[in-house]
Amino acid sequence: MDTVQAAAPAPAIQDAARPGGDRAAAIEAVRIRLGQLGDTGDGARQRAEHLVDLATRYGSHPFTTLEEARHLLGVDRPAFAALLGLFHRVPELSTAVQRGPQGKYWTNTILPLERTGALDAAVHGRPAFPYSVGLYPGPTCMFRCHFCVRVTGARYETSALKAGNAMFASVIDEVPETQPSTVYFSGGLEPLTNPGLGELAARGGRRGLDMTLYTNAYALTDRTLERQPGLWSLHAIRTSLYGLSDEEYEATTTKPRAFGRVRENLGAYMERRAEHGAPTRLGLNYIILPGRADRLMDLVDFVAGLDERSPGRPLDFVTVREDYSGRDDGRLAADERARLRDALRDFTAYARERTPSLHIDLGYALESLRSGVDARLPRITPAAMRGSAHPQIAVQVDLLGDVYLYRESGFPGLAGADRYIAGRVTPDRSLHDVVRAFVESNPHIEPRPGDEFFLDGFDQVVTARLNQMEQDVADGWGTYRGLLGADAPA
């Protein structure tokens, strides 16, 4: 691609989409770039304005279609095509998009997927081994969280464990060597209730896979680690934290005294990890539930307390999220969101002071909110759901071998979820076989009201991106679909 590299950095362009960025300085810097490209004719300054506006739009609204962007700029198709060509010859504009208020959509999800070709495979209906494979090995769960879609009492029979674990082993064995970070353990139900989880983790470790475990850590005890030493082969453990006191935990999970046990398990694990010299990363996933936006400072204190158990190997990361299910009982009221903005700033500042090595990830929308922009996750409705889903990008496999198309559909007995099973992995049918057969059948699952709750935040972002790309292609912008592609600068 023909690009002009600056002799020195161009922060004016790179910061064009950030709140408070100097638009006039960015336009002037782009005009100079256009001159270096030989574009010094009439309208060069207006083209520079349009390019800055384009970067600003996609930095704040990443799922804008190109036709929408064209109409917002008020230019005809030939002029817009010329602008798109210029956009990709000024790499700082792509950087500006990624530094915008909603840049996490680009850097965390969209561009990593672009680089694998998984998005194009989904758009064009080509079979491919999934970019992400969630193994849901837990036969049951000790919690009953009020926001979880699990059917009360639903579980898998203990008799399914032997065959199920053999099936999971076969999936681990077929993961391409070029996709070491593809597989993770989650649920569904609690993975640590499967006594064979350690063997599966060790199997992946021997293959060089960077496997992550999502767990509530209630069963992450010394006894579990002694019985399942393969758990030390995991790349990372992400613990879902449901509160910061026994009272909050019981209100969320219905399990008495669960917080104290989880806290002790995490502290003891950190001590054992340091003793073993294990490279496994340990972190927390913290969901901000209604009424708890003011608890973030206490979260820092909680982490600092854990670090005292293992000062040489402190906690590695914390991810903070809203409840992305879209259900009414998980939404924060407008006044609480306003308070949350200030709380996020205080939280990150306090964490830098008290837990300086801790990596904090605020995800898609909360990072925007911290910067002063109240961005929201795209809410996919049944009308916007894709009849073919996106198995080239992500699937989930349960203990029976059923391959689910959305992350929140892989629960036993969940009404309507069986319509989102692509097929079943068996001794004679691999995961790749299931995905290929499903894609080649040209499927169309007709969504029903309520099906949108089967999509988690990742599924929603992927669906929004694929819909955007397909619309761009349909509108004749296939060359530039989605604006930023696999060659976008990091």
N, C-alpha and C positions, 0 to 999 in steps of 0.2 A: 504494500500500500504506500502511495506517495505521501509522505508527511514531512512537515518542516519542524525540526527540533529547535527549540530555543537555545541560544547561547547561555542563557541563565533561566532559572525557574520563572514561571509566569503565574504567581499567586493570584493576580487579579482575575485571570480566567478560571483557575482551579477553584477559587472560592466564589464564583459567580452565583451558584445556586444556594449558598449558605445564607441563613437568615442574617441580615445586616451586611451582606456583601455589597461591595461598591459596584453597582451596575454600570455606571459611566466609565469607570476605570476598566472594567471587563470588556466593554464594547470597544474602547480605544485599543486595548491590547489585542483583541481579535482583529480589528481593522488593520493593525500592523502586521499580524500573521497573514492576513489575506494579501496584503501588499507583497510579502515575501513569496507568496504562492503565485504572484503575477496578476492578482485580481485588484487592479487599481482603477477600473473603469467607473462609469456612472453607477450609483447605487451601492458602492462598496460599503459605505457606512451603514446603510439600511440592512444590507446582508449581515453585517456584523451584529447589528441589533437583533435580527431574527435568530441568529445562531446562539446568542446569549439567552434569548427568550426560550429557545428550544431546550437548552441545557437546564434552565431554571424549571421549566415545566416538567421535564422527566426526572429531575431531582426531587420534585415534590409530588408528582403524580406518575409513578413509574409505569402504570398500566394504561396510559393514554394510547389510543391507536394513532397511527400516522395521519389518517384522514382527519381525525379530531385536531391534531396538532396543526395540520395545514390550514384548516378553517380558522383556528385561533390566531394564526399569523396573518390570515387574509391574503394568501398568495395562490396563484394558479399552479397546476400540476408541474409544468416545465420548470417554473421558478423554484418550486419546492424540491423537485428532484435535484436541481443544482445545489440547493442548500444542504441536502443530505450528503451529497458528494463532498462538499466542503467540510461539513461537520466531521467526517471521518478522516480528514486530512489535518485536522487540528486536534491532536490527542488530548490536550488540556481540557477540551470540552467534555470528553468522556470522563475524565477525572472529576470535573465539576459535578456531573450527574451523580457520581458515586459519593461525593462529599455533601450532597444535598440533604435536606431534612429526612428524606426517606431512602437514603443511600444504603441502609442495611438490607433492603430488599434486593438491591443489586449485588452487594458484596457478599452477603451471607447465603443467598439462594440462587438468584437468576444467573449471574455470571459463572459460578461454579458449574451449574447445570449446562450452560451454553458450551463450556469447554469440553464437556464429555460427549456432546452430540445427542444427549437424551431428549432434549426438547424437540429437536428436529425430527427425531425418530417418532415421537408422539404425534407431532403435527402431520407427518406424512404417512403415518400408519405402518411404520417398519418395525418388525420385532427386534428386541434388544434385551440383553440381560439387564434387570433393573439397576438403576443407579443406587437405590437404597432398598435394603431388605430387612424388615423387622421380623425377628423370630419371637413369637409369643409363647414361651414354654411353661408358664405358670398354670398349674391345675386349679388353683384357688387363690383367694386373697383374704388376709386377716382384717382388712379395713372395709368399710362401706361408706365411701366419701359421697357427700350429698351432690357434688357436681359430676360424679362418674356415671356413665350410661350403663354400667353393668346391671344386669338383671339380678335382683336380690336372691341369693342362694344358688345362683348358677355357677357351675364348676365343671371340670372335666373329670371323668372317672380315673381313679388311680391306675386301673388296668391299661389306660391309654399311654402311660409314661414310657414303657419300653419301646414300643413301636414308634411313638412320637419322637423320642430322642434319637432313634436310629434315622428317622426321616430328617430331623434337623442336622444331623451329622452329614447326611448326603448333600444337603443344601450348602453347608459350609464347604464341602469338598468341591462343589462345582463353581464357586465364586471365581471369576477370572483373576489371574495374578495382577492384572492391571487395575483392579478395584479393591485395594486393601482395606478401605474404610467403608465398604458397602454394608456390612452386617452389624446389627445391634440387637440386643435382647431387651424386650420391653413387654407391654401388655396393655390391653387385655387384663389379665390377672397378674399377681405378683410373681416375677420370675424366680425369686429365691425359694419359692415353695416347691420347685422342681429339684429333687436331690441329685439329678444328673447334670445340673447346669455347669458345675466346675469342669466336668469332662468335656463338655461342648466348648467352653472357653479355652481349655488347653488345646483342643483340636484346632481351633482357629488360630491360637498362638503359634502352634507348630507350622501352620501355613503362612505365617507372617501377616495375619489379618489384625487390623487395629479395631478390635471390637469393644463396644461400649455397653454397659449395663445400666438400664434405668430401673430404679428400685425405690421402695419406701424405706429400706434399710432396717425394718423391724426385725428381720431375720439375719442381718449382717453381724452375726455374733462370732466370738472366738470358736465356738463349737462348729458353726457352719464352715469357717475357714479351715479348721482342722480336718473336717470330713471332706471338704471340697477344695483342696489346695490349688486346683486348676484356676480358681478365681483370681489368683495372682497373675494369671496370663492376660487379664483384661487390660485394654489400653486405658479405659476410664470407667469410673462409676459415677453416675449422676443420681443423686438422692432427691426425691421430691419431698420438699419440706412443707408441711401443711399447717404450720403455726409456730409459735415461739413459747408456748406454755402447754401444760397438760390440758387446761381448759379449752384453749383454741383447738388443739388436736382433737379432743373428744367432740367438740362442736362440729368439726369437719369430717372426722373419720368414724365417729361413734365408738372408738376404742379408748377405754379408760387408761390413763397413765402411759399412753403411747409415746408422748414427747420425751419423757425422761429416759425411756428405753432407747429411743432412736439417738438421742444425744450421747448416751453412754456408748452405744455401738459405734458411732462415728468417731468419738474420741479414742476408743480402744483400737479401732481399725487404723487410725493415723499412727498410733504408737507401734502397732505390728508392722505397718508398712515401712516405717523408718527402720525397724529392726531387720526386716527382710531385705531392705534396699530395693524394694519393688518399684518399678517405674510407673505403676498405675496412677493415673491422675484421679483426684477425688474432688467432686464439686456438688453444689446444691442447685436445684431448680426451685425457685420460690415464686408462687403465684400470688399476686396481690388480689385478695378477695375483698368484697365490699366491707367497709368498716375497718380495714387494716392498712390503709395507705400511710398511716402515721407510725407504722411498726418497722419501717426500714432502718432507722437508727439502731433499734434493738437487734435487727438482723446482723449488723456489723459487730455489735457486742457479742452476739452468739458465735460468730466466726472467730472473733478474737479469743473467746473462751476455749474453742476447739484447738486453736493454734497453740495455746499454752500446754496442751497435752503432747504436742510434737513440734517444738520450736524450730527444729532443723528441717522439718518437712510440713510446712503449713498447708492449709486448704488451698487448692489450686484455682478454683473459679466459682462464681455464682452467676446464674442466669436469673433475671427477674422478668416476669411476664404478667400480663393481664390474663383473665380467663377468656380464651379465644373461642369458646364454644358458641357464643352468641346467645346463650340462654339468658332470660331476664334476671335470674338470681345470681348471675356472675357479672353483670354490668355495673360499672361504677357510676354513681350519680354525677351530674355535671359539676356540682360544687366540690365533690370529692376529687374529681379529675383535676380541678383547678388547684386544689391543695397538693395533689400528687406531683404536679410539675415542680413546685418548690421543694417538696420532699425528696425528689430524685436528685436535685442539685445538692441538697444537704447530705444525702446519702453517699453520693460518689465522693464528695469532699471529705467526709468523715472516714470513709473507707481508705482513702489515700493516706490519711493521717494514722489510722489505727491498724490497718491491715495492708500495708503498702505493696506487698507482693501479690495480692488478690486480683485476679482478672475478673472484671464485671462486664457482663453482656446484657444490655437492656433490650435487645431484640429489635423487631421492626418498628413498632409504634412508640414504645416508651423512650427510645433514643430521640425520636422526633419531639416528643412531649418535653423532654429535658431541655431541648434546644429552643423551646418556645412555640413549637408548631404542634397543634393538637391533631396529629394524624391518627387514622384508624385503620385497622386491618381490613382488607376488602372482604365484604360479606357476600359469599356466594349463595345465591338463592337456587332453588330447584330448577328454575328456568335457565340459569347460567351453568348448571352442572353439565359435564361432558358425558354423553352416552357411552363413550369408549373409555372413560376415566384416563389414567396415565400409568399403566403397568410398566412401561419402559423406564419410568422414573422412580416409582415406589410401589412396593407391595408389602403385605404383612402375611406371615404364615403361622397358623395356630397349631396346637398340639395334634390335631387330626390331619394336618397337611393341607387344610383348606387355605387357599390363597385369596386374601381379601384385598380389595382395591383401594380402600381408604383406612386411615389409621384408627379411626374411632368406630369402625364397623367390626373389628375382630374380637367380639365378645360372645361367649356362648349364650344361645337363646335370645339374642337381641332381635326384636321384631323388625323384619324387613331387611336385615343385614345379609341374609342368604342370597339376595338378588345381586349383591356385590362380591360374590365369590367367583373368581375367574376359572377355577378348577381345583383339582386336588393333587398334591405331590404324593406319589406312591413309589414302591420299589421299582416299578417299570416306567415311571413318568417323572422326569426331573422338573425343577422349577422353570428352567428355560423352555422345556416342552410345553408347560402350562401357559406361560406367557405368549409363546409363539402361536399356539393354537387359538388362544383368545383373541389376539390381535388380528390374525389372519381370517377369523370368522366375521370380521367387520361388524363388531358388536354395537348395539345401541340399547342401553339400559334406560328405560323411561323413568326419570326421577319422580318421586312422589313428595308431597308436603312432609316436611320433617327429615327428609334424607340429607339435607344440608348439615345436620348435626353429626353425620358420619365423617365429615371433613375436619381435620385439625388445622392449626394455623399454617403448617407447611402445605397441606393439600389445597388450602384456599389460595395461597400465593401461586402455587404451580398452576392451578386451574385458571386463575386470572391471567397469568402469563401466556398460557397456551391459547386462551380465547383471544387475547390481544394479537398474538402472532398469526393465528388463523385469519382474523379479520384483516390484518395488514396484507396478507397474501391474497385474500379475496378482493381487496381494493386495488391490487396491482402494484403493491410495494414489496414484493417478495425479496428483492435484493437487499432491502434495508429493514426487513420485518423486525419489530421490537426495538428499533433504534440501535441499541448496543448488542453486539454479538460476541462470539467467542474470542475475537481479537481485540476486545476492549482492554485498555491498559488497566493494570491492577491498582 
